[in-house]
Amino acid sequence: MRLAARGAAPVTPGGASSTADRLGRTLGDLRISVTDRCNFRCRYCMPREVFGPKHDFLPNGEILNFEEITRLARAAANLGVRKIRLTGGEPLLRRELEILVESLRGIDGIEITLTTNGALLARKAEALRTAGLDRVTVSLDALDDATFWRMTDSRFRVSRVLEGIGAAIDVGLTPVKVNMVVRRGVNEQAVLPMARYFKERGQILRFIEFMDVGETNRWRRDEVMAAEEIAELIDAEMPLTPAPPTYPGEVANRFRYSDGLGEIGVIASVTQPFCGSCTRARISADGRLYTCLFASRGHDVKALLREGADDDEVGAFLAGLGPALRSLLRSSRGGSSCTQGRDVVPGGLTGWTRGCKGFVMRSPGRLGSPRANLNSTLKPSARSSTSLESQHTTAASGSTRRFCAT
């Protein structure tokens, strides 16, 4: 079953105050990590051998506080962002998260969503809904405990996650979306049981290709079950009909069940990247803004806030990162022609350039104060001639990257 083509089609601007890059892409979705800690040790994200008892997680003082997160979210909303997604780590580990949600609810015109592993959702769902959370996405990679434990390296039972999903539905955090990472050789046998289960309940299930999210997850291409293969497997038992995107820049290819009972999505981030129409950025728990989910270095907006920048200065800084820093790189991954997004970042700000999931270190030097750099002219640097293969080698020896990709 063929997926819809993903190219560099322009994205309609999100509002009068939004900024668009030269491809017409606007910043529409902002993911904000509220903690770097998690109560799971998923092998594709935070494997225990790396993130064990001796791992140095961020001290509390290095994490953005709720006021800082709200200021950044408000500045982003003024630039056209219409969706704020709270992520982690596991965001429900952040104490009194509902206070942050209530603060964000005061920003006009945004949807507030949250991605969670679901283990703590049953006890937190009502408070989050009361505070103003709109909906949740829950990660669940299998329905049987044995496979679930192989994927998550935790001892939480699947029933606890399902209880959280039920609680979210009961309080109105809908539509609940369920994300399943599919890793060949580990949980591909769970694809059909998951599809059947959530079809019967009318809940949206999205299948995500096993992604390379840094050097810690030992990513191998032969462990990727392609999105087309997943869709074909389901279609053979439960016929599917392609459905159009629900909004510009949607990452999932949508399919409705032909009998009208629900839908699925497949996210082909490896076999069919969607960089050309990407509208996403993320802010890490320690206050760095990344214009690509795969980036390993970003812009220190926390320092900008803590050096006393006012809201206008914060907004101006964020606005400067859009049109000046995004360009397009046509390249090849896995032997097939594709259109990739590329961030080209002035060395004066971060000293790196990015292309096609690889990172090339430029002369890093000492990074200037973000506030001092605020009024600098942002000029895209020249394209590096380094091959994508050698770029990826550079990335593999770099810093660890952890994020919730959807």
Buried (B, 14 or more C-beta within 10 A) or exposed (E): BEBBEBEBBBBBBBBEEBBBBEBBBBBBBBBBBBBBBBBBBBBBBBBBEBBEEEEEBBEEEEBBBBEBBBBBBBBBBBBBBBBBBBBBBBBBBBEEBBEBBBBBBEBEEBEBBBBBBBBBBBEBBBBBBEBBBBBBBBBBBBBEEEBBBBBBBBEBEBEBBBBBBBBBBEBEBBEBBBBBBBBBEBBBEBBBEBBBBBBEBEBBBBBBBBBBBBBBBEBEEEBBBBBBBBBEBBBEEBEBEEBEBEEBBBBBBBBBBEEEEBBBBBBBBBBBBBBBBBBBBBBBBBBBBBBBBBBBBBBBBBBBBBEEBEEEBBBBBBBBBBBBBBBBBEBEBEEEEBBBBBBBBBBBBBBBBBBBBBBBBBEEEEBEEBBEBBEEEBEBBEEBEBEBEEBBEBBEEBEBBBBBBB
